[in-house]
Amino acid sequence: MHKVLVPLAQGCEELEAVTIIDLLVRAGIEVVTASLDDQHLIQCSRGVVLQAQMSLSEVLNQSFDMVVLPGGQPGSDHLAADQGLLELLQRTVAVGGISAAICAAPKVLKAAGLLDGLHATSFPGVLDKNPANGMVYVNQAVVDSGSIVTSRGPGTVMDFALHLIERLKGTEIRTKVEASLAR
C-alpha cells in the first residue's frame, strides 16, 4: 500500500487539506497527517479545526511514497520554516518519491531547493513573482515535473488530488475515484 504524508500547519487551507486527504483515502492510499509540533489540533486559515494523527517529529525518520503540502497562509510559511520537513521533502525525492504542493505551499518546495530548473505553478503572486533558480512558472491547474507536482489553489485541488492518485495508483483507480464523485 502506498503511504503519503500530509503535514498540517497552523493556518493551512482547510479545503485543500481535507480534499487531498479524503480523495487519497478513497483511492486506498494510507494517509498520515502530522502537525509541526505536539499540538495536534490545527486551526486552519478560515477557522476550521482539524486534528492531526501525530506530530512531524514522530514521522521524520519514516519513508513515504509522497509528501503533499496543503497551502494557505500562514500555514505555508510555517511549513517553509521547518528544517526537518525540508529535509524530509528532499529525502523523499532523492529516493524516488514525489513531493507535491498546492497554493502557497510550492514556496516550501522552493525553500527545500526542489524547484530549481523545473516547471511549476502556485497561487498567483507566490512563485510567479519570486521563482526558484531557472524555474519556469506555468499558469496551469496542475504542473507535473516528475518528482515534483504543484497546483494553483483551492479551485484546482480536486484536479490536483486526482492527479496524485493517478501518479500513485494509475489511471484506472483515478477514474474510479473520480466517477464515485459524480463529476
Buried (B, 14 or more C-beta within 10 A) or exposed (E): EBBBBBBBBBBBBBBBBBBBBBBBEBBBBEBBBBBBBEEBEBBBBEEBEBEBBEBBEEBBEEEBBBBBBBBBBBBBBBBBBBEBBBEBBBBBBEEEBBBBBBBBBBBBBBBBEBBEEBBBBBBEEBBBEEBBEEBBBBEBBBBBBEBBBBBBBBEBBBBBBBBBBBBBBEEEBBEBBBEEEEE
